[in-house]
Amino acid sequence: MTADDVLRDKLRKIEALFAGAATPGERAAAGAAAERIRARLKQAERTEASVETRFSLADPWSHQLFCALVRRYGLTPFRYHRMRRTSVVVRAPKSFVEGVLWPEFQELDDALRSYLWDITDKFIREEIHRGGGKADDLSEVGG
């Protein structure tokens, strides 16, 4: 299994977790997880009003991941005029945002960051310099 396959499997498992998969069989059927999450969203929309929630995402990869996740569940990420490019607003029930969307994003973002870190570190060690790209710590100022 390649590193890409391992990451894909981990992302599917994260999604299955937030879809409320209770049994091993449900967890194995991670392909249906997005549909179960959309059903949870529809249920929340029937019982509570949607509110606007603003998110600030520090880097373009997190921003791209978050917008893709929001769209996956049938919601629309947007920004108001003059908002920073790092800001994203989503209109959805608060319980869905706090209980599913944001926690799932954080888990996915952590998994992708870890993967990107590992790939970058490996490339630097193998292609640039074995010592890596960290600066040495000096015990005294001036050296």
C-alpha positions, 0 to 999 in steps of 0.5 A, a space after each residue: 500500500 502506497 503512502 497515498 493509499 494510506 492517507 486516502 484510507 485514513 480520510 475515509 475513516 475520519 469521514 465514517 467517524 463523523 457520519 455516525 458509523 456505529 458498527 464495523 460494517 458501517 465503518 467499512 462502507 465509508 463511501 456512503 458516509 458523505 450521504 449520511 452526513 448530508 442526511 444529518 445536515 437535512 435533519 438539523 435544518 428541519 429543527 433549527 435555523 441556519 446561522 452564518 459562521 465565519 472561519 479564518 483559515 491560515 493557509 491555502 491548503 486548509 482553505 481549499 480543503 475546508 471549501 471542498 468539504 463544505 461543498 461536499 455537504 451541499 453548502 456554499 462557502 462564501 466571503 463578503 466584499 472586503 473580507 480577507 482571503 483567509 476568511 470563509 463564511 458558511 450558512 448552516 445549523 450551528 449544531 451541524 457546524 460545531 458537531 460535524 463540519 468543523 471537527 471533521 475538517 480539523 481531523 482531515 486537516 491534521 491528517 493532510 498536514 501530517 502527510 505533507 510534512 512527512 513528504 516535505 521532510 523526506 524530500 529535503 533529507 533525500 534531495 537537499 541535505 541529510 541534516 534537514 532544514 532546521 537551524 541549530 540552537 545556540 546556547 549563547 547570543 552571538 554564538 
